[in-house]
Amino acid sequence: MNDHKTILKNSDWVKGISRHGELIMGFIDSMNIFQEAVYVVVAESDNEELIGKTIPMSLTQVESIPDNETKDAGQLEFLIDLALSTGDKEWFNELSAELNGKKQSVN
């Protein structure tokens, strides 16, 4: 999937197919360059048991999602919950403002 031309970094949104064939969309939590692996926090998947978990994926299994395609209201709500659980007030405020902006643009 990944043509290796895109340089991935922590917090990048990616999509791909897990080694068990599940569709995955989430963001990179960490990376292991030597093993050519990324650890993805799953925000959406056709396997609901994976949502919220961090799973290892090969660089060849994922592709970057451009910023303008990434966060819908459901994803923002998931990330807000994650920010709350990690105690990251700044990230929480940033995500809440983004979600409120999306809600206002719909109304």
N, C-alpha and C positions, 0 to 999 in steps of 0.2 A: 504494500500500500504506500508506504513512505518512499519517496524517491531519493531520500537522503540529501536533497538540496536544501530543504528547510531545516534550519537549526532549531532544535527544541530546547526549551529551558523550563525550569520550575515555574509552576502556575499557568503554563500554556494549556489551552483547551485542546483536547485531541479526541478523535473517534477511531474506532477500529473493531476488530473481531478478536475475541479472546481465543486462547488455545482450545477451548471447549466449544467454540462456534457461537458464543453469545455476542450480540451487538453491544458495544460499550461507547459511552460518551462521558467524559469527565475531564479532570485537570491533573497535570503532573504534580505530584507531591515531592518526588525525589527521583534521582537518576543514578544509574551505575554505568558509566561510560565503558568500563572495561568489559562488562558483560553485555553491553549494548542493550540495556534494559531500562525501562521507565516504570515508576510505580504510580499508578493512576487511581485517584479517588473517583469512584464511579458515581456520577450524578444521574445518569439514565442508562437503562439496560433492558433488554427483553427478558432477562432473568432478574426479577425484582429482589431476589436474595442478595445480589451483588451491590445494590444501591447503598451508598454510604461506606462501603468497604474500600480498602486500598488493595489493588491487585497488581502483580508484576506483569509487564507486557514487553515483548521484544520491540525494538525500534522498527522492525519491519512490519509489525502488526498494527501500528498506529500512524495516523496522519494528522497534521495540525489543522485546526479549525480556525479560520480567520476571525478576528475579534468581532466583526460586525454580524457574525452568524451565531454567536455563542449563547447569550443568556436570555431565555424567555422568563416569564414570571415564575414558573415552576422551578426553574434552575436557580433563580435568584433567591427564592424562598428556601431551597435546600442549602444554598451557601450561607444565607443568614443564620439558619439553624447551626451550621458548622462553625460560623464565626462566634455564635453564642457559646457553643460547647467548648471552644478553644479559648474563650475569654478575650478575643481580639476585638476590642471596642472600635478601633479606627476602621477596620475592615467591615464590621457590622454597620457603622454609620454610612460608609461608602456604598455598601450594597443596598441598604434601606433607601438611601437617596435615589439610587438608580431604579429600584423597584417603584418608588413613588412617582418618579418621572415617567416610567412606562405606563403606570395606571392613569396618570393625568393625560397622557397623550392619547389614550384610548377613549377617554370621556369627552 
